[in-house]
């Protein structure tokens, strides 16, 4: 945990959130505070509403009840113009990148710029090239369509688009899902490096225990329609709840803890074996 990057300033506050779909109650009373500069991981079993929570925070899901405050704004009371200005201050990487298939990578990155600004094409091309390099993609990737990229490259392209407007907040939904162990570890380090250099606050949903150990300052556990516990991994390991205990202290949790403590060696890269619990992609 990089304490120097985390402040006591709360940039996201969720209070008494309720969400349901017909008779299915997903959230009964969810409460969460996210601090400026932290990387917070959100975990929970399948169907606990992790992605629903993310969509509620960014305004894609209208809750049944509760309050959500983002960067000092109650998102439930904003007029259209203020809401648009607020959305410019966050970036989102959805599962599988969610890139526009008919646009090149560069055009995908430029899409948010076209929505919010009136920039010269040459300037947008320059910014897109910079973002492509920032996320570790080769220069030629900008001319490619998403279908021409590997899964890992699509993730990085999606991240470049999420960073197009230099946001304060970065939302990530299963960022390492579908990546091989080495690619997933590299993506973890990329996210951590972005937080450290850009001062981002990162809200990420994941099943990947190695991601939690490697880069998350705190972890929030959803279950039973509420936020069961928010804390550091040692605090969660000490928390007496059946699902939390099995998640962090079961075989995969022990493997992730051992991997996190092991020093890197040339023959055994860090996170060469990754522990993923609850592998249902798209759950929650």
C-alpha positions as CSV (number, residue, x, y, z in Angstrom):
1,X,0.0,0.0,0.0
2,X,1.4,3.4,-1.0
3,X,0.2,5.6,1.9
4,X,1.8,8.7,0.4
5,X,-0.7,8.8,-2.4
6,X,-3.9,8.4,-0.3
7,X,-5.6,11.3,1.5
8,X,-8.5,11.4,3.9
9,X,-10.5,13.4,1.3
10,X,-13.5,11.4,0.3
11,X,-14.1,11.6,-3.5
12,X,-16.9,9.0,-3.7
13,X,-19.6,8.5,-1.0
14,X,-22.3,6.0,-1.3
15,X,-25.0,6.1,1.4
16,X,-27.9,3.6,2.0
17,X,-27.9,2.6,-1.7
18,X,-30.8,0.3,-2.7
19,X,-31.1,-1.4,-6.1
20,X,-33.6,-4.0,-7.3
21,X,-34.7,-5.5,-10.6
22,X,-38.3,-6.6,-10.2
23,X,-38.5,-8.8,-7.2
24,X,-34.8,-9.4,-7.1
25,X,-33.2,-7.1,-4.5
26,X,-29.5,-6.6,-5.3
27,X,-28.6,-3.9,-2.8
28,X,-30.5,-3.4,0.5
29,X,-28.3,-0.8,2.2
30,X,-24.9,-0.3,0.7
31,X,-22.5,2.2,2.2
32,X,-19.0,3.1,0.9
33,X,-16.5,5.9,1.0
34,X,-13.6,6.1,-1.5
35,X,-10.6,8.2,-0.6
36,X,-8.6,10.4,-3.0
37,X,-5.6,8.7,-4.4
38,X,-6.4,5.1,-3.4
39,X,-6.9,2.0,-5.4
40,X,-9.9,0.3,-4.0
41,X,-11.0,-3.2,-5.1
42,X,-14.6,-4.4,-4.9
43,X,-15.2,-8.1,-4.6
44,X,-18.2,-10.3,-3.9
45,X,-19.8,-13.5,-5.0
46,X,-21.7,-13.9,-8.2
47,X,-24.9,-11.7,-8.2
48,X,-23.9,-9.5,-5.3
49,X,-24.1,-6.4,-7.5
50,X,-20.6,-5.3,-8.1
51,X,-21.1,-4.0,-11.6
52,X,-24.5,-2.6,-10.6
53,X,-22.7,-0.6,-7.9
54,X,-20.2,0.8,-10.5
55,X,-23.0,1.7,-12.9
56,X,-24.9,3.4,-10.1
57,X,-21.9,5.6,-9.3
58,X,-21.3,6.6,-12.9
59,X,-25.0,7.3,-13.5
60,X,-25.9,4.4,-15.8
61,X,-28.1,2.8,-13.2
62,X,-30.8,4.8,-11.3
63,X,-31.0,3.4,-7.8
64,X,-34.3,2.8,-6.0
65,X,-33.0,4.8,-3.0
66,X,-29.9,6.2,-1.4
67,X,-27.4,8.9,-2.1
68,X,-24.3,8.9,-4.3
69,X,-21.8,11.8,-4.0
70,X,-18.9,12.0,-6.5
71,X,-16.3,14.7,-6.3
72,X,-18.6,16.8,-4.2
73,X,-21.7,16.4,-6.4
74,X,-24.9,14.6,-5.5
75,X,-25.3,12.8,-8.9
76,X,-29.0,12.3,-8.3
77,X,-29.7,16.1,-8.4
78,X,-27.5,17.3,-11.2
79,X,-28.8,19.1,-14.3
80,X,-27.7,17.8,-17.7
81,X,-24.9,20.2,-18.2
82,X,-23.4,19.8,-14.8
83,X,-23.7,16.0,-15.1
84,X,-21.8,16.1,-18.4
85,X,-19.0,18.2,-16.9
86,X,-18.8,15.7,-14.0
87,X,-18.6,12.7,-16.4
88,X,-15.6,14.3,-18.1
89,X,-13.7,13.9,-14.8
90,X,-13.8,10.1,-14.8
91,X,-12.8,7.4,-17.2
92,X,-14.3,3.9,-17.4
93,X,-12.8,0.6,-18.7
94,X,-15.6,-1.8,-19.1
95,X,-15.1,-5.6,-19.4
96,X,-13.5,-6.6,-22.7
97,X,-12.6,-3.0,-23.4
98,X,-16.0,-2.1,-25.0
99,X,-14.3,-0.4,-27.9
100,X,-16.2,0.8,-30.9
101,X,-15.6,-2.0,-33.4
102,X,-15.9,0.2,-36.5
103,X,-13.3,2.7,-35.2
104,X,-9.6,2.4,-35.1
105,X,-7.8,2.5,-31.7
106,X,-6.8,6.1,-32.3
107,X,-10.4,7.0,-33.3
108,X,-11.7,5.3,-30.1
109,X,-9.4,7.4,-28.0
110,X,-10.4,10.5,-29.8
111,X,-14.1,9.8,-29.3
112,X,-14.3,11.4,-25.8
113,X,-12.4,14.5,-27.1
114,X,-15.0,14.9,-29.9
115,X,-17.8,14.7,-27.4
116,X,-16.4,17.4,-25.0
117,X,-14.1,19.6,-27.0
118,X,-13.7,21.2,-30.4
119,X,-10.0,20.3,-31.2
120,X,-8.0,20.3,-34.3
121,X,-7.6,16.9,-35.8
122,X,-3.8,17.1,-35.7
123,X,-3.9,17.8,-32.0
124,X,-6.3,14.9,-31.3
125,X,-4.0,12.6,-33.3
126,X,-1.1,13.8,-31.2
127,X,-3.0,13.2,-27.9
128,X,-4.1,9.8,-29.0
129,X,-0.5,8.8,-29.9
130,X,0.6,10.0,-26.4
131,X,-2.1,7.9,-24.7
132,X,-1.2,4.9,-26.8
133,X,2.4,5.1,-25.7
134,X,1.3,5.8,-22.1
135,X,-0.4,2.5,-21.8
136,X,2.4,0.6,-23.4
137,X,1.0,-0.1,-26.8
138,X,3.2,0.1,-29.9
139,X,2.7,3.1,-32.2
140,X,1.1,1.1,-35.0
141,X,-1.7,0.0,-32.7
142,X,-3.4,3.4,-33.3
143,X,-4.2,2.4,-36.9
144,X,-5.6,-1.0,-35.9
145,X,-9.3,-2.0,-35.4
146,X,-10.1,-3.7,-32.1
147,X,-10.7,-7.0,-33.9
148,X,-7.0,-6.9,-35.1
149,X,-5.7,-6.7,-31.5
150,X,-5.0,-9.4,-28.9
151,X,-7.1,-9.4,-25.7
152,X,-4.3,-7.7,-23.7
153,X,-3.9,-5.0,-26.3
154,X,-7.6,-4.4,-26.4
155,X,-7.5,-3.9,-22.6
156,X,-4.7,-1.4,-23.0
157,X,-6.6,0.4,-25.8
158,X,-9.7,0.6,-23.6
159,X,-7.5,2.1,-20.8
160,X,-6.1,4.6,-23.2
161,X,-9.6,5.8,-24.1
162,X,-10.5,5.9,-20.4
163,X,-7.5,8.2,-19.9
164,X,-8.2,10.4,-22.9
165,X,-9.5,13.4,-20.9
166,X,-7.0,13.1,-18.0
167,X,-9.6,12.1,-15.5
168,X,-9.5,12.3,-11.7
169,X,-11.3,9.0,-11.2
170,X,-10.7,5.7,-13.1
171,X,-13.3,2.9,-13.0
172,X,-12.3,-0.6,-14.0
173,X,-14.6,-3.6,-14.4
174,X,-12.6,-6.9,-14.3
175,X,-9.5,-5.3,-15.9
176,X,-7.4,-8.5,-15.9
177,X,-10.2,-11.0,-16.8
178,X,-9.2,-13.1,-19.8
179,X,-5.5,-12.2,-19.6
180,X,-2.7,-14.6,-19.2
181,X,-0.8,-14.5,-15.9
182,X,2.1,-12.5,-17.2
183,X,-0.2,-10.1,-19.1
184,X,-2.4,-9.7,-16.0
185,X,0.6,-8.9,-13.8
186,X,1.8,-6.3,-16.3
187,X,-1.6,-4.7,-16.4
188,X,-1.7,-4.5,-12.6
189,X,1.6,-2.7,-12.6
190,X,0.4,-0.4,-15.4
191,X,-2.6,0.6,-13.3
192,X,-0.5,1.2,-10.2
193,X,2.0,3.2,-12.2
194,X,-0.9,5.4,-13.6
195,X,-2.2,6.0,-10.1
196,X,1.2,7.0,-8.8
197,X,2.2,9.3,-11.7
198,X,-1.2,10.8,-12.5
199,X,-2.7,11.0,-9.0
200,X,-5.7,9.0,-10.0
201,X,-8.3,7.4,-7.7
202,X,-9.0,3.9,-8.9
203,X,-12.2,2.0,-8.3
204,X,-11.9,-1.5,-9.6
205,X,-14.1,-4.6,-9.6
206,X,-12.1,-7.9,-9.7
207,X,-12.1,-11.6,-8.9
208,X,-8.3,-11.6,-9.2
209,X,-6.8,-12.1,-5.8
210,X,-3.3,-11.3,-7.1
211,X,-4.6,-7.9,-8.2
212,X,-6.0,-7.2,-4.7
213,X,-2.6,-8.1,-3.1
214,X,-0.5,-6.4,-5.7
215,X,-2.1,-2.9,-6.1
216,X,-5.1,-2.4,-3.8
217,X,-4.9,-0.1,-0.8
218,X,-8.3,-1.3,0.5
219,X,-10.8,-3.9,-0.5
220,X,-14.6,-3.6,-0.2
221,X,-16.6,-6.8,0.1
222,X,-20.2,-6.9,-1.1
223,X,-22.6,-9.6,0.1
224,X,-26.1,-10.1,1.5
225,X,-27.2,-6.8,-0.1
226,X,-24.8,-4.7,2.0
227,X,-21.1,-3.8,2.2
228,X,-19.9,-6.5,4.5
229,X,-16.5,-5.0,5.2
230,X,-14.1,-2.4,3.8
231,X,-10.5,-2.6,4.9
232,X,-7.0,-3.7,4.1
233,X,-6.4,-7.4,3.3
234,X,-5.1,-8.2,6.8
235,X,-8.2,-6.6,8.3
236,X,-10.4,-8.7,5.9
237,X,-8.5,-11.9,6.8
238,X,-9.3,-11.2,10.4
239,X,-13.0,-10.6,9.6
240,X,-15.2,-13.4,10.8
241,X,-17.6,-14.0,7.9
242,X,-17.9,-17.3,6.0
243,X,-17.6,-16.0,2.5
244,X,-14.8,-13.5,3.4
245,X,-12.9,-16.2,5.3
246,X,-13.1,-18.7,2.4
247,X,-12.2,-16.0,-0.2
248,X,-9.1,-14.7,1.5
249,X,-8.0,-17.8,3.5
250,X,-8.9,-20.6,1.1
251,X,-6.4,-22.2,-1.2
252,X,-6.4,-19.5,-3.8
253,X,-6.2,-16.8,-1.2
254,X,-3.2,-18.5,0.4
255,X,-1.6,-18.9,-3.1
256,X,-2.0,-15.2,-3.7
257,X,-0.6,-14.2,-0.3
258,X,2.4,-16.5,-0.9
259,X,3.0,-15.0,-4.4
260,X,2.8,-11.5,-3.1
261,X,5.5,-12.2,-0.5
262,X,7.8,-14.0,-2.8
263,X,10.7,-11.9,-4.2
264,X,11.0,-11.8,-8.0
265,X,13.6,-14.2,-9.6
266,X,14.6,-14.6,-13.2
267,X,13.2,-18.1,-13.3
268,X,10.0,-17.3,-11.4
269,X,8.4,-14.0,-12.3
270,X,6.2,-12.3,-9.7
271,X,2.6,-13.4,-10.2
272,X,3.5,-16.1,-12.6
273,X,0.8,-18.1,-10.8
274,X,-2.3,-16.0,-10.3
275,X,-5.2,-16.8,-8.0
276,X,-8.7,-16.0,-9.3
277,X,-11.7,-16.7,-7.2
278,X,-15.2,-16.8,-8.6
279,X,-14.3,-16.8,-12.2
280,X,-17.7,-16.0,-13.6
281,X,-16.9,-13.1,-15.8
282,X,-19.7,-10.5,-15.8
283,X,-21.1,-11.7,-12.5
284,X,-22.4,-9.1,-10.2
